């Protein structure tokens, strides 16, 4: 796989990260979780000589998809979302012909490159991450020092435990984690470091994970 290009944009009032992802030597990029400011997304793409070739939705929450209508009004491009998330989300189903539902492990094309969608339920039924070479764009599944909430509609802490302990545990240590929000002291970190310091990787079984993740919020 060719060297990936990842540009991180901090946008909106909820410390969201929006991403442009593609191959370093290709003009085509996916917009991951287009939200808040499509003008800023387009400016960033133009600055780097990139063009929007599609969108990838990590999950359906408003703060991650509120820019989709504006983006699609400007660009006739496909929107990739996990099939379980499409079933879960009326907002995604409204996209109709633009929508490209994905299964676990499916390829996500951008230009001549293809990345991989990793189904990681827990925050929502169809949350998934984009694995682009040595970069993992994780939405609200995994943060550098935390993981996504499991107490919202569609959340499931048992699924989150399996997503972290079975799916993301297999991602190489050198892979760079690009989270969906700016919730840590650094905006990106190596997965090997994340697994050593993130408390949600420390639990030996699902019961202890669920007890910790679902403890009362202060």
Beta strands, then each sheet from edge to edge (+ up, - down):
strand 1: 4-11
strand 2: 16-23
strand 3: 28-32
strand 4: 51-56
strand 5: 78-82
strand 6: 99-102
strand 7: 107-110
strand 8: 113-119
strand 9: 128-132
strand 10: 135-137
strand 11: 176-178
strand 12: 188-190
sheet 1: 1+ 2- 3+ 4+ 5+ 6+
sheet 2: 7+ 8- 9+ 10- 11- 12+
end
